[in-house]
Amino acid sequence: MRTHEIGNRTYIIADVDPLDVDGVRTIAVGSVLWLVAFIGLIPFYGRLEATDREWWLWTCLAGFGLGVIGWDFCRRRRNARLARGTAAEPD
């Protein structure tokens, strides 16, 4: 454990490793959840259209698409860091 003193306060910091250093797993799970939401809304397309909420469907699709782009970015960043030998363990 480490302590930091800032002003008149002392903060104790535990020695804990981060769960997901590179974010690849986090982005992948988020992308899958957006895809599941998109697929779950498809049967309700008619009802969404009738109530002017079609954007829910397209928001889920956009979330999935952006998640895939983010997943690829994080994966490439992790692989480059591993190639340099400065990263922790891969997923």
PDB file of N, CA, C and O in Angstrom:
ATOM      1  N   MET A   1       0.824  -1.178   0.000  1.00  0.00           N
ATOM      2  CA  MET A   1       0.000   0.000   0.000  1.00  0.00           C
ATOM      3  C   MET A   1       0.874   1.249   0.000  1.00  0.00           C
ATOM      4  O   MET A   1       1.946   1.293   0.604  1.00  0.00           O
ATOM      5  N   ARG A   2       0.376   2.252  -0.697  1.00  0.00           N
ATOM      6  CA  ARG A   2       1.060   3.528  -0.734  1.00  0.00           C
ATOM      7  C   ARG A   2       0.140   4.591  -0.162  1.00  0.00           C
ATOM      8  O   ARG A   2      -1.080   4.434  -0.145  1.00  0.00           O
ATOM      9  N   THR A   3       0.727   5.644   0.294  1.00  0.00           N
ATOM     10  CA  THR A   3      -0.072   6.770   0.781  1.00  0.00           C
ATOM     11  C   THR A   3       0.373   8.041   0.064  1.00  0.00           C
ATOM     12  O   THR A   3       1.551   8.238  -0.237  1.00  0.00           O
ATOM     13  N   HIS A   4      -0.593   8.876  -0.192  1.00  0.00           N
ATOM     14  CA  HIS A   4      -0.332  10.186  -0.787  1.00  0.00           C
ATOM     15  C   HIS A   4      -0.946  11.237   0.118  1.00  0.00           C
ATOM     16  O   HIS A   4      -2.086  11.110   0.563  1.00  0.00           O
ATOM     17  N   GLU A   5      -0.183  12.257   0.376  1.00  0.00           N
ATOM     18  CA  GLU A   5      -0.713  13.360   1.171  1.00  0.00           C
ATOM     19  C   GLU A   5      -0.937  14.550   0.260  1.00  0.00           C
ATOM     20  O   GLU A   5      -0.013  15.051  -0.380  1.00  0.00           O
ATOM     21  N   ILE A   6      -2.168  14.984   0.217  1.00  0.00           N
ATOM     22  CA  ILE A   6      -2.537  16.142  -0.589  1.00  0.00           C
ATOM     23  C   ILE A   6      -3.226  17.121   0.355  1.00  0.00           C
ATOM     24  O   ILE A   6      -4.315  16.855   0.862  1.00  0.00           O
ATOM     25  N   GLY A   7      -2.587  18.231   0.574  1.00  0.00           N
ATOM     26  CA  GLY A   7      -3.123  19.199   1.526  1.00  0.00           C
ATOM     27  C   GLY A   7      -3.092  18.610   2.924  1.00  0.00           C
ATOM     28  O   GLY A   7      -2.055  18.123   3.374  1.00  0.00           O
ATOM     29  N   ASN A   8      -4.210  18.651   3.605  1.00  0.00           N
ATOM     30  CA  ASN A   8      -4.267  18.076   4.948  1.00  0.00           C
ATOM     31  C   ASN A   8      -4.930  16.704   4.952  1.00  0.00           C
ATOM     32  O   ASN A   8      -5.343  16.222   6.006  1.00  0.00           O
ATOM     33  N   ARG A   9      -5.037  16.073   3.791  1.00  0.00           N
ATOM     34  CA  ARG A   9      -5.642  14.741   3.686  1.00  0.00           C
ATOM     35  C   ARG A   9      -4.605  13.707   3.274  1.00  0.00           C
ATOM     36  O   ARG A   9      -3.680  14.002   2.517  1.00  0.00           O
ATOM     37  N   THR A  10      -4.770  12.503   3.776  1.00  0.00           N
ATOM     38  CA  THR A  10      -3.905  11.391   3.416  1.00  0.00           C
ATOM     39  C   THR A  10      -4.748  10.342   2.699  1.00  0.00           C
ATOM     40  O   THR A  10      -5.769   9.899   3.225  1.00  0.00           O
ATOM     41  N   TYR A  11      -4.330   9.948   1.511  1.00  0.00           N
ATOM     42  CA  TYR A  11      -5.037   8.957   0.716  1.00  0.00           C
ATOM     43  C   TYR A  11      -4.232   7.675   0.702  1.00  0.00           C
ATOM     44  O   TYR A  11      -3.023   7.697   0.470  1.00  0.00           O
ATOM     45  N   ILE A  12      -4.901   6.553   0.950  1.00  0.00           N
ATOM     46  CA  ILE A  12      -4.261   5.238   0.922  1.00  0.00           C
ATOM     47  C   ILE A  12      -4.619   4.589  -0.408  1.00  0.00           C
ATOM     48  O   ILE A  12      -5.790   4.511  -0.780  1.00  0.00           O
ATOM     49  N   ILE A  13      -3.602   4.128  -1.114  1.00  0.00           N
ATOM     50  CA  ILE A  13      -3.810   3.512  -2.420  1.00  0.00           C
ATOM     51  C   ILE A  13      -3.377   2.059  -2.338  1.00  0.00           C
ATOM     52  O   ILE A  13      -2.227   1.757  -2.019  1.00  0.00           O
ATOM     53  N   ALA A  14      -4.316   1.158  -2.631  1.00  0.00           N
ATOM     54  CA  ALA A  14      -4.030  -0.273  -2.583  1.00  0.00           C
ATOM     55  C   ALA A  14      -3.231  -0.701  -3.811  1.00  0.00           C
ATOM     56  O   ALA A  14      -3.361  -0.112  -4.884  1.00  0.00           O
ATOM     57  N   ASP A  15      -2.415  -1.720  -3.643  1.00  0.00           N
ATOM     58  CA  ASP A  15      -1.646  -2.279  -4.749  1.00  0.00           C
ATOM     59  C   ASP A  15      -2.506  -3.308  -5.474  1.00  0.00           C
ATOM     60  O   ASP A  15      -2.460  -4.498  -5.163  1.00  0.00           O
ATOM     61  N   VAL A  16      -3.285  -2.845  -6.436  1.00  0.00           N
ATOM     62  CA  VAL A  16      -4.204  -3.701  -7.177  1.00  0.00           C
ATOM     63  C   VAL A  16      -3.922  -3.529  -8.661  1.00  0.00           C
ATOM     64  O   VAL A  16      -3.813  -2.404  -9.149  1.00  0.00           O
ATOM     65  N   ASP A  17      -3.803  -4.639  -9.379  1.00  0.00           N
ATOM     66  CA  ASP A  17      -3.603  -4.575 -10.813  1.00  0.00           C
ATOM     67  C   ASP A  17      -4.922  -4.230 -11.498  1.00  0.00           C
ATOM     68  O   ASP A  17      -5.981  -4.661 -11.041  1.00  0.00           O
ATOM     69  N   PRO A  18      -4.877  -3.470 -12.573  1.00  0.00           N
ATOM     70  CA  PRO A  18      -6.101  -3.168 -13.303  1.00  0.00           C
ATOM     71  C   PRO A  18      -6.665  -4.430 -13.941  1.00  0.00           C
ATOM     72  O   PRO A  18      -5.917  -5.350 -14.273  1.00  0.00           O
ATOM     73  N   LEU A  19      -7.984  -4.475 -14.114  1.00  0.00           N
ATOM     74  CA  LEU A  19      -8.618  -5.661 -14.664  1.00  0.00           C
ATOM     75  C   LEU A  19      -8.398  -5.788 -16.164  1.00  0.00           C
ATOM     76  O   LEU A  19      -8.132  -6.884 -16.660  1.00  0.00           O
ATOM     77  N   ASP A  20      -8.505  -4.691 -16.887  1.00  0.00           N
ATOM     78  CA  ASP A  20      -8.388  -4.737 -18.343  1.00  0.00           C
ATOM     79  C   ASP A  20      -7.539  -3.555 -18.785  1.00  0.00           C
ATOM     80  O   ASP A  20      -8.042  -2.445 -18.960  1.00  0.00           O
ATOM     81  N   VAL A  21      -6.260  -3.802 -18.961  1.00  0.00           N
ATOM     82  CA  VAL A  21      -5.327  -2.722 -19.235  1.00  0.00           C
ATOM     83  C   VAL A  21      -5.545  -2.118 -20.612  1.00  0.00           C
ATOM     84  O   VAL A  21      -5.485  -0.898 -20.761  1.00  0.00           O
ATOM     85  N   ASP A  22      -5.797  -2.935 -21.615  1.00  0.00           N
ATOM     86  CA  ASP A  22      -5.845  -2.430 -22.979  1.00  0.00           C
ATOM     87  C   ASP A  22      -7.251  -2.138 -23.495  1.00  0.00           C
ATOM     88  O   ASP A  22      -7.377  -1.511 -24.547  1.00  0.00           O
ATOM     89  N   GLY A  23      -8.297  -2.552 -22.819  1.00  0.00           N
ATOM     90  CA  GLY A  23      -9.661  -2.231 -23.202  1.00  0.00           C
ATOM     91  C   GLY A  23     -10.258  -3.109 -24.274  1.00  0.00           C
ATOM     92  O   GLY A  23     -11.411  -2.898 -24.647  1.00  0.00           O
ATOM     93  N   VAL A  24      -9.535  -4.079 -24.785  1.00  0.00           N
ATOM     94  CA  VAL A  24     -10.040  -4.914 -25.870  1.00  0.00           C
ATOM     95  C   VAL A  24     -11.285  -5.679 -25.429  1.00  0.00           C
ATOM     96  O   VAL A  24     -12.293  -5.680 -26.136  1.00  0.00           O
ATOM     97  N   ARG A  25     -11.224  -6.316 -24.289  1.00  0.00           N
ATOM     98  CA  ARG A  25     -12.358  -7.099 -23.804  1.00  0.00           C
ATOM     99  C   ARG A  25     -13.560  -6.199 -23.502  1.00  0.00           C
ATOM    100  O   ARG A  25     -14.697  -6.559 -23.807  1.00  0.00           O
ATOM    101  N   THR A  26     -13.314  -5.053 -22.914  1.00  0.00           N
ATOM    102  CA  THR A  26     -14.396  -4.135 -22.573  1.00  0.00           C
ATOM    103  C   THR A  26     -15.126  -3.653 -23.822  1.00  0.00           C
ATOM    104  O   THR A  26     -16.357  -3.629 -23.851  1.00  0.00           O
ATOM    105  N   ILE A  27     -14.385  -3.274 -24.843  1.00  0.00           N
ATOM    106  CA  ILE A  27     -14.976  -2.809 -26.094  1.00  0.00           C
ATOM    107  C   ILE A  27     -15.726  -3.944 -26.779  1.00  0.00           C
ATOM    108  O   ILE A  27     -16.800  -3.720 -27.337  1.00  0.00           O
ATOM    109  N   ALA A  28     -15.183  -5.156 -26.747  1.00  0.00           N
ATOM    110  CA  ALA A  28     -15.852  -6.297 -27.375  1.00  0.00           C
ATOM    111  C   ALA A  28     -17.189  -6.596 -26.696  1.00  0.00           C
ATOM    112  O   ALA A  28     -18.190  -6.835 -27.371  1.00  0.00           O
ATOM    113  N   VAL A  29     -17.206  -6.582 -25.377  1.00  0.00           N
ATOM    114  CA  VAL A  29     -18.458  -6.848 -24.656  1.00  0.00           C
ATOM    115  C   VAL A  29     -19.485  -5.762 -24.952  1.00  0.00           C
ATOM    116  O   VAL A  29     -20.656  -6.065 -25.178  1.00  0.00           O
ATOM    117  N   GLY A  30     -19.064  -4.512 -24.955  1.00  0.00           N
ATOM    118  CA  GLY A  30     -19.981  -3.418 -25.263  1.00  0.00           C
ATOM    119  C   GLY A  30     -20.544  -3.530 -26.668  1.00  0.00           C
ATOM    120  O   GLY A  30     -21.731  -3.283 -26.883  1.00  0.00           O
ATOM    121  N   SER A  31     -19.709  -3.897 -27.621  1.00  0.00           N
ATOM    122  CA  SER A  31     -20.169  -4.055 -29.006  1.00  0.00           C
ATOM    123  C   SER A  31     -21.191  -5.174 -29.120  1.00  0.00           C
ATOM    124  O   SER A  31     -22.200  -5.027 -29.809  1.00  0.00           O
ATOM    125  N   VAL A  32     -20.940  -6.275 -28.456  1.00  0.00           N
ATOM    126  CA  VAL A  32     -21.882  -7.398 -28.486  1.00  0.00           C
ATOM    127  C   VAL A  32     -23.213  -6.992 -27.858  1.00  0.00           C
ATOM    128  O   VAL A  32     -24.271  -7.390 -28.345  1.00  0.00           O
ATOM    129  N   LEU A  33     -23.171  -6.212 -26.789  1.00  0.00           N
ATOM    130  CA  LEU A  33     -24.417  -5.771 -26.158  1.00  0.00           C
ATOM    131  C   LEU A  33     -25.225  -4.860 -27.090  1.00  0.00           C
ATOM    132  O   LEU A  33     -26.451  -4.954 -27.132  1.00  0.00           O
ATOM    133  N   TRP A  34     -24.549  -3.980 -27.834  1.00  0.00           N
ATOM    134  CA  TRP A  34     -25.256  -3.159 -28.814  1.00  0.00           C
ATOM    135  C   TRP A  34     -25.882  -4.030 -29.901  1.00  0.00           C
ATOM    136  O   TRP A  34     -27.003  -3.764 -30.335  1.00  0.00           O
ATOM    137  N   LEU A  35     -25.172  -5.065 -30.342  1.00  0.00           N
ATOM    138  CA  LEU A  35     -25.718  -5.966 -31.362  1.00  0.00           C
ATOM    139  C   LEU A  35     -26.920  -6.731 -30.830  1.00  0.00           C
ATOM    140  O   LEU A  35     -27.915  -6.889 -31.537  1.00  0.00           O
ATOM    141  N   VAL A  36     -26.840  -7.205 -29.593  1.00  0.00           N
ATOM    142  CA  VAL A  36     -27.971  -7.910 -28.983  1.00  0.00           C
ATOM    143  C   VAL A  36     -29.181  -6.983 -28.888  1.00  0.00           C
ATOM    144  O   VAL A  36     -30.308  -7.404 -29.150  1.00  0.00           O
ATOM    145  N   ALA A  37     -28.955  -5.733 -28.517  1.00  0.00           N
ATOM    146  CA  ALA A  37     -30.062  -4.772 -28.447  1.00  0.00           C
ATOM    147  C   ALA A  37     -30.667  -4.548 -29.830  1.00  0.00           C
ATOM    148  O   ALA A  37     -31.888  -4.465 -29.959  1.00  0.00           O
ATOM    149  N   PHE A  38     -29.834  -4.450 -30.862  1.00  0.00           N
ATOM    150  CA  PHE A  38     -30.331  -4.278 -32.231  1.00  0.00           C
ATOM    151  C   PHE A  38     -31.191  -5.462 -32.653  1.00  0.00           C
ATOM    152  O   PHE A  38     -32.292  -5.284 -33.172  1.00  0.00           O
ATOM    153  N   ILE A  39     -30.683  -6.669 -32.427  1.00  0.00           N
ATOM    154  CA  ILE A  39     -31.426  -7.873 -32.805  1.00  0.00           C
ATOM    155  C   ILE A  39     -32.713  -7.985 -31.990  1.00  0.00           C
ATOM    156  O   ILE A  39     -33.741  -8.422 -32.507  1.00  0.00           O
ATOM    157  N   GLY A  40     -32.656  -7.590 -30.719  1.00  0.00           N
ATOM    158  CA  GLY A  40     -33.844  -7.644 -29.877  1.00  0.00           C
ATOM    159  C   GLY A  40     -34.916  -6.651 -30.296  1.00  0.00           C
ATOM    160  O   GLY A  40     -36.095  -6.876 -30.025  1.00  0.00           O
ATOM    161  N   LEU A  41     -34.540  -5.562 -30.948  1.00  0.00           N
ATOM    162  CA  LEU A  41     -35.513  -4.559 -31.382  1.00  0.00           C
ATOM    163  C   LEU A  41     -36.087  -4.832 -32.766  1.00  0.00           C
ATOM    164  O   LEU A  41     -37.117  -4.257 -33.121  1.00  0.00           O
ATOM    165  N   ILE A  42     -35.458  -5.682 -33.550  1.00  0.00           N
ATOM    166  CA  ILE A  42     -35.941  -5.951 -34.911  1.00  0.00           C
ATOM    167  C   ILE A  42     -37.399  -6.427 -34.930  1.00  0.00           C
ATOM    168  O   ILE A  42     -38.163  -5.949 -35.769  1.00  0.00           O
ATOM    169  N   PRO A  43     -37.826  -7.345 -34.050  1.00  0.00           N
ATOM    170  CA  PRO A  43     -39.232  -7.768 -34.102  1.00  0.00           C
ATOM    171  C   PRO A  43     -40.226  -6.636 -33.804  1.00  0.00           C
ATOM    172  O   PRO A  43     -41.406  -6.751 -34.137  1.00  0.00           O
ATOM    173  N   PHE A  44     -39.770  -5.571 -33.195  1.00  0.00           N
ATOM    174  CA  PHE A  44     -40.645  -4.460 -32.837  1.00  0.00           C
ATOM    175  C   PHE A  44     -40.530  -3.287 -33.802  1.00  0.00           C
ATOM    176  O   PHE A  44     -40.899  -2.162 -33.463  1.00  0.00           O
ATOM    177  N   TYR A  45     -40.019  -3.547 -35.003  1.00  0.00           N
ATOM    178  CA  TYR A  45     -39.796  -2.465 -35.961  1.00  0.00           C
ATOM    179  C   TYR A  45     -41.089  -1.718 -36.276  1.00  0.00           C
ATOM    180  O   TYR A  45     -41.097  -0.488 -36.320  1.00  0.00           O
ATOM    181  N   GLY A  46     -42.167  -2.439 -36.491  1.00  0.00           N
ATOM    182  CA  GLY A  46     -43.450  -1.799 -36.806  1.00  0.00           C
ATOM    183  C   GLY A  46     -43.918  -0.883 -35.692  1.00  0.00           C
ATOM    184  O   GLY A  46     -44.369   0.233 -35.950  1.00  0.00           O
ATOM    185  N   ARG A  47     -43.815  -1.341 -34.464  1.00  0.00           N
ATOM    186  CA  ARG A  47     -44.227  -0.532 -33.326  1.00  0.00           C
ATOM    187  C   ARG A  47     -43.302   0.686 -33.158  1.00  0.00           C
ATOM    188  O   ARG A  47     -43.760   1.784 -32.839  1.00  0.00           O
ATOM    189  N   LEU A  48     -42.006   0.477 -33.376  1.00  0.00           N
ATOM    190  CA  LEU A  48     -41.064   1.591 -33.283  1.00  0.00           C
ATOM    191  C   LEU A  48     -41.361   2.636 -34.361  1.00  0.00           C
ATOM    192  O   LEU A  48     -41.292   3.839 -34.107  1.00  0.00           O
ATOM    193  N   GLU A  49     -41.688   2.168 -35.554  1.00  0.00           N
ATOM    194  CA  GLU A  49     -41.997   3.081 -36.655  1.00  0.00           C
ATOM    195  C   GLU A  49     -43.277   3.864 -36.371  1.00  0.00           C
ATOM    196  O   GLU A  49     -43.359   5.055 -36.671  1.00  0.00           O
ATOM    197  N   ALA A  50     -44.272   3.198 -35.796  1.00  0.00           N
ATOM    198  CA  ALA A  50     -45.546   3.853 -35.505  1.00  0.00           C
ATOM    199  C   ALA A  50     -45.418   4.930 -34.429  1.00  0.00           C
ATOM    200  O   ALA A  50     -46.186   5.892 -34.420  1.00  0.00           O
ATOM    201  N   THR A  51     -44.470   4.776 -33.540  1.00  0.00           N
ATOM    202  CA  THR A  51     -44.300   5.744 -32.447  1.00  0.00           C
ATOM    203  C   THR A  51     -43.091   6.656 -32.653  1.00  0.00           C
ATOM    204  O   THR A  51     -42.611   7.278 -31.706  1.00  0.00           O
ATOM    205  N   ASP A  52     -42.604   6.734 -33.887  1.00  0.00           N
ATOM    206  CA  ASP A  52     -41.437   7.567 -34.223  1.00  0.00           C
ATOM    207  C   ASP A  52     -40.230   7.264 -33.352  1.00  0.00           C
ATOM    208  O   ASP A  52     -39.531   8.177 -32.913  1.00  0.00           O
ATOM    209  N   ARG A  53     -39.986   5.993 -33.102  1.00  0.00           N
ATOM    210  CA  ARG A  53     -38.815   5.592 -32.321  1.00  0.00           C
ATOM    211  C   ARG A  53     -37.909   4.638 -33.106  1.00  0.00           C
ATOM    212  O   ARG A  53     -37.188   3.827 -32.525  1.00  0.00           O
ATOM    213  N   GLU A  54     -37.960   4.749 -34.418  1.00  0.00           N
ATOM    214  CA  GLU A  54     -37.057   3.941 -35.248  1.00  0.00           C
ATOM    215  C   GLU A  54     -35.600   4.210 -34.915  1.00  0.00           C
ATOM    216  O   GLU A  54     -34.748   3.338 -35.081  1.00  0.00           O
ATOM    217  N   TRP A  55     -35.318   5.404 -34.451  1.00  0.00           N
ATOM    218  CA  TRP A  55     -33.951   5.797 -34.154  1.00  0.00           C
ATOM    219  C   TRP A  55     -33.329   4.896 -33.096  1.00  0.00           C
ATOM    220  O   TRP A  55     -32.105   4.778 -33.038  1.00  0.00           O
ATOM    221  N   TRP A  56     -34.149   4.255 -32.253  1.00  0.00           N
ATOM    222  CA  TRP A  56     -33.614   3.312 -31.270  1.00  0.00           C
ATOM    223  C   TRP A  56     -32.849   2.198 -31.991  1.00  0.00           C
ATOM    224  O   TRP A  56     -31.740   1.828 -31.605  1.00  0.00           O
ATOM    225  N   LEU A  57     -33.474   1.683 -33.042  1.00  0.00           N
ATOM    226  CA  LEU A  57     -32.869   0.591 -33.808  1.00  0.00           C
ATOM    227  C   LEU A  57     -31.553   1.039 -34.432  1.00  0.00           C
ATOM    228  O   LEU A  57     -30.550   0.331 -34.355  1.00  0.00           O
ATOM    229  N   TRP A  58     -31.561   2.218 -35.050  1.00  0.00           N
ATOM    230  CA  TRP A  58     -30.369   2.692 -35.744  1.00  0.00           C
ATOM    231  C   TRP A  58     -29.287   3.139 -34.767  1.00  0.00           C
ATOM    232  O   TRP A  58     -28.101   3.095 -35.091  1.00  0.00           O
ATOM    233  N   THR A  59     -29.690   3.567 -33.579  1.00  0.00           N
ATOM    234  CA  THR A  59     -28.700   3.901 -32.555  1.00  0.00           C
ATOM    235  C   THR A  59     -27.944   2.646 -32.135  1.00  0.00           C
ATOM    236  O   THR A  59     -26.725   2.674 -31.970  1.00  0.00           O
ATOM    237  N   CYS A  60     -28.674   1.547 -31.962  1.00  0.00           N
ATOM    238  CA  CYS A  60     -28.020   0.282 -31.598  1.00  0.00           C
ATOM    239  C   CYS A  60     -27.060  -0.170 -32.694  1.00  0.00           C
ATOM    240  O   CYS A  60     -25.956  -0.634 -32.409  1.00  0.00           O
ATOM    241  N   LEU A  61     -27.486  -0.032 -33.944  1.00  0.00           N
ATOM    242  CA  LEU A  61     -26.618  -0.429 -35.051  1.00  0.00           C
ATOM    243  C   LEU A  61     -25.369   0.455 -35.113  1.00  0.00           C
ATOM    244  O   LEU A  61     -24.266  -0.039 -35.348  1.00  0.00           O
ATOM    245  N   ALA A  62     -25.547   1.765 -34.900  1.00  0.00           N
ATOM    246  CA  ALA A  62     -24.394   2.672 -34.888  1.00  0.00           C
ATOM    247  C   ALA A  62     -23.466   2.355 -33.715  1.00  0.00           C
ATOM    248  O   ALA A  62     -22.245   2.397 -33.864  1.00  0.00           O
ATOM    249  N   GLY A  63     -24.033   2.040 -32.557  1.00  0.00           N
ATOM    250  CA  GLY A  63     -23.217   1.666 -31.401  1.00  0.00           C
ATOM    251  C   GLY A  63     -22.385   0.432 -31.683  1.00  0.00           C
ATOM    252  O   GLY A  63     -21.215   0.364 -31.308  1.00  0.00           O
ATOM    253  N   PHE A  64     -22.991  -0.545 -32.345  1.00  0.00           N
ATOM    254  CA  PHE A  64     -22.251  -1.757 -32.707  1.00  0.00           C
ATOM    255  C   PHE A  64     -21.136  -1.427 -33.703  1.00  0.00           C
ATOM    256  O   PHE A  64     -20.001  -1.876 -33.540  1.00  0.00           O
ATOM    257  N   GLY A  65     -21.463  -0.641 -34.734  1.00  0.00           N
ATOM    258  CA  GLY A  65     -20.456  -0.298 -35.741  1.00  0.00           C
ATOM    259  C   GLY A  65     -19.284   0.473 -35.152  1.00  0.00           C
ATOM    260  O   GLY A  65     -18.128   0.178 -35.455  1.00  0.00           O
ATOM    261  N   LEU A  66     -19.578   1.455 -34.315  1.00  0.00           N
ATOM    262  CA  LEU A  66     -18.502   2.217 -33.688  1.00  0.00           C
ATOM    263  C   LEU A  66     -17.713   1.347 -32.710  1.00  0.00           C
ATOM    264  O   LEU A  66     -16.505   1.516 -32.548  1.00  0.00           O
ATOM    265  N   GLY A  67     -18.413   0.413 -32.062  1.00  0.00           N
ATOM    266  CA  GLY A  67     -17.721  -0.512 -31.167  1.00  0.00           C
ATOM    267  C   GLY A  67     -16.739  -1.403 -31.907  1.00  0.00           C
ATOM    268  O   GLY A  67     -15.648  -1.682 -31.411  1.00  0.00           O
ATOM    269  N   VAL A  68     -17.126  -1.847 -33.089  1.00  0.00           N
ATOM    270  CA  VAL A  68     -16.217  -2.679 -33.893  1.00  0.00           C
ATOM    271  C   VAL A  68     -14.982  -1.876 -34.300  1.00  0.00           C
ATOM    272  O   VAL A  68     -13.863  -2.389 -34.283  1.00  0.00           O
ATOM    273  N   ILE A  69     -15.198  -0.618 -34.664  1.00  0.00           N
ATOM    274  CA  ILE A  69     -14.055   0.238 -35.016  1.00  0.00           C
ATOM    275  C   ILE A  69     -13.161   0.434 -33.785  1.00  0.00           C
ATOM    276  O   ILE A  69     -11.936   0.355 -33.887  1.00  0.00           O
ATOM    277  N   GLY A  70     -13.772   0.689 -32.629  1.00  0.00           N
ATOM    278  CA  GLY A  70     -13.001   0.860 -31.398  1.00  0.00           C
ATOM    279  C   GLY A  70     -12.281  -0.407 -30.989  1.00  0.00           C
ATOM    280  O   GLY A  70     -11.151  -0.351 -30.503  1.00  0.00           O
ATOM    281  N   TRP A  71     -12.921  -1.552 -31.181  1.00  0.00           N
ATOM    282  CA  TRP A  71     -12.292  -2.838 -30.861  1.00  0.00           C
ATOM    283  C   TRP A  71     -11.046  -3.046 -31.720  1.00  0.00           C
ATOM    284  O   TRP A  71      -9.999  -3.471 -31.230  1.00  0.00           O
ATOM    285  N   ASP A  72     -11.180  -2.739 -33.005  1.00  0.00           N
ATOM    286  CA  ASP A  72     -10.030  -2.899 -33.897  1.00  0.00           C
ATOM    287  C   ASP A  72      -8.899  -1.949 -33.498  1.00  0.00           C
ATOM    288  O   ASP A  72      -7.731  -2.338 -33.506  1.00  0.00           O
ATOM    289  N   PHE A  73      -9.240  -0.713 -33.151  1.00  0.00           N
ATOM    290  CA  PHE A  73      -8.233   0.255 -32.714  1.00  0.00           C
ATOM    291  C   PHE A  73      -7.509  -0.235 -31.457  1.00  0.00           C
ATOM    292  O   PHE A  73      -6.280  -0.200 -31.395  1.00  0.00           O
ATOM    293  N   CYS A  74      -8.269  -0.691 -30.458  1.00  0.00           N
ATOM    294  CA  CYS A  74      -7.653  -1.163 -29.201  1.00  0.00           C
ATOM    295  C   CYS A  74      -6.816  -2.419 -29.428  1.00  0.00           C
ATOM    296  O   CYS A  74      -5.758  -2.589 -28.821  1.00  0.00           O
ATOM    297  N   ARG A  75      -7.295  -3.290 -30.302  1.00  0.00           N
ATOM    298  CA  ARG A  75      -6.550  -4.519 -30.600  1.00  0.00           C
ATOM    299  C   ARG A  75      -5.224  -4.192 -31.281  1.00  0.00           C
ATOM    300  O   ARG A  75      -4.191  -4.769 -30.940  1.00  0.00           O
ATOM    301  N   ARG A  76      -5.250  -3.268 -32.243  1.00  0.00           N
ATOM    302  CA  ARG A  76      -4.008  -2.871 -32.916  1.00  0.00           C
ATOM    303  C   ARG A  76      -3.040  -2.198 -31.952  1.00  0.00           C
ATOM    304  O   ARG A  76      -1.833  -2.437 -32.005  1.00  0.00           O
ATOM    305  N   ARG A  77      -3.578  -1.348 -31.066  1.00  0.00           N
ATOM    306  CA  ARG A  77      -2.739  -0.675 -30.079  1.00  0.00           C
ATOM    307  C   ARG A  77      -2.091  -1.687 -29.133  1.00  0.00           C
ATOM    308  O   ARG A  77      -0.909  -1.572 -28.807  1.00  0.00           O
ATOM    309  N   ARG A  78      -2.878  -2.686 -28.693  1.00  0.00           N
ATOM    310  CA  ARG A  78      -2.331  -3.722 -27.817  1.00  0.00           C
ATOM    311  C   ARG A  78      -1.245  -4.519 -28.527  1.00  0.00           C
ATOM    312  O   ARG A  78      -0.190  -4.790 -27.951  1.00  0.00           O
ATOM    313  N   ASN A  79      -1.501  -4.893 -29.770  1.00  0.00           N
ATOM    314  CA  ASN A  79      -0.501  -5.668 -30.519  1.00  0.00           C
ATOM    315  C   ASN A  79       0.778  -4.870 -30.756  1.00  0.00           C
ATOM    316  O   ASN A  79       1.871  -5.433 -30.697  1.00  0.00           O
ATOM    317  N   ALA A  80       0.662  -3.585 -31.020  1.00  0.00           N
ATOM    318  CA  ALA A  80       1.857  -2.746 -31.204  1.00  0.00           C
ATOM    319  C   ALA A  80       2.635  -2.635 -29.901  1.00  0.00           C
ATOM    320  O   ALA A  80       3.866  -2.673 -29.898  1.00  0.00           O
ATOM    321  N   ARG A  81       1.911  -2.496 -28.791  1.00  0.00           N
ATOM    322  CA  ARG A  81       2.580  -2.406 -27.495  1.00  0.00           C
ATOM    323  C   ARG A  81       3.266  -3.718 -27.153  1.00  0.00           C
ATOM    324  O   ARG A  81       4.369  -3.713 -26.606  1.00  0.00           O
ATOM    325  N   LEU A  82       2.634  -4.840 -27.467  1.00  0.00           N
ATOM    326  CA  LEU A  82       3.253  -6.139 -27.221  1.00  0.00           C
ATOM    327  C   LEU A  82       4.496  -6.334 -28.087  1.00  0.00           C
ATOM    328  O   LEU A  82       5.484  -6.928 -27.654  1.00  0.00           O
ATOM    329  N   ALA A  83       4.431  -5.821 -29.321  1.00  0.00           N
ATOM    330  CA  ALA A  83       5.584  -5.936 -30.214  1.00  0.00           C
ATOM    331  C   ALA A  83       6.777  -5.144 -29.678  1.00  0.00           C
ATOM    332  O   ALA A  83       7.929  -5.540 -29.859  1.00  0.00           O
ATOM    333  N   ARG A  84       6.486  -4.018 -29.015  1.00  0.00           N
ATOM    334  CA  ARG A  84       7.560  -3.241 -28.410  1.00  0.00           C
ATOM    335  C   ARG A  84       8.035  -3.857 -27.103  1.00  0.00           C
ATOM    336  O   ARG A  84       9.118  -3.533 -26.616  1.00  0.00           O
ATOM    337  N   GLY A  85       7.230  -4.742 -26.538  1.00  0.00           N
ATOM    338  CA  GLY A  85       7.603  -5.417 -25.308  1.00  0.00           C
ATOM    339  C   GLY A  85       7.373  -4.599 -24.048  1.00  0.00           C
ATOM    340  O   GLY A  85       8.020  -4.847 -23.030  1.00  0.00           O
ATOM    341  N   THR A  86       6.466  -3.630 -24.092  1.00  0.00           N
ATOM    342  CA  THR A  86       6.228  -2.771 -22.940  1.00  0.00           C
ATOM    343  C   THR A  86       4.870  -3.020 -22.276  1.00  0.00           C
ATOM    344  O   THR A  86       4.473  -2.282 -21.374  1.00  0.00           O
ATOM    345  N   ALA A  87       4.166  -4.052 -22.722  1.00  0.00           N
ATOM    346  CA  ALA A  87       2.810  -4.272 -22.196  1.00  0.00           C
ATOM    347  C   ALA A  87       2.787  -5.418 -21.208  1.00  0.00           C
ATOM    348  O   ALA A  87       3.721  -6.214 -21.111  1.00  0.00           O
ATOM    349  N   ALA A  88       1.706  -5.472 -20.493  1.00  0.00           N
ATOM    350  CA  ALA A  88       1.466  -6.606 -19.576  1.00  0.00           C
ATOM    351  C   ALA A  88       0.965  -7.790 -20.414  1.00  0.00           C
ATOM    352  O   ALA A  88       1.203  -7.843 -21.621  1.00  0.00           O
ATOM    353  N   GLU A  89       0.298  -8.701 -19.798  1.00  0.00           N
ATOM    354  CA  GLU A  89      -0.173  -9.897 -20.486  1.00  0.00           C
ATOM    355  C   GLU A  89      -1.320  -9.559 -21.425  1.00  0.00           C
ATOM    356  O   GLU A  89      -2.143  -8.699 -21.111  1.00  0.00           O
ATOM    357  N   PRO A  90      -1.386 -10.237 -22.594  1.00  0.00           N
ATOM    358  CA  PRO A  90      -2.519 -10.008 -23.503  1.00  0.00           C
ATOM    359  C   PRO A  90      -3.764 -10.704 -22.985  1.00  0.00           C
ATOM    360  O   PRO A  90      -3.696 -11.548 -22.091  1.00  0.00           O
ATOM    361  N   ASP A  91      -4.917 -10.335 -23.565  1.00  0.00           N
ATOM    362  CA  ASP A  91      -6.193 -10.976 -23.185  1.00  0.00           C
ATOM    363  C   ASP A  91      -6.193 -12.443 -23.528  1.00  0.00           C
ATOM    364  O   ASP A  91      -7.181 -13.135 -23.280  1.00  0.00           O
TER     365      ASP A  91
END
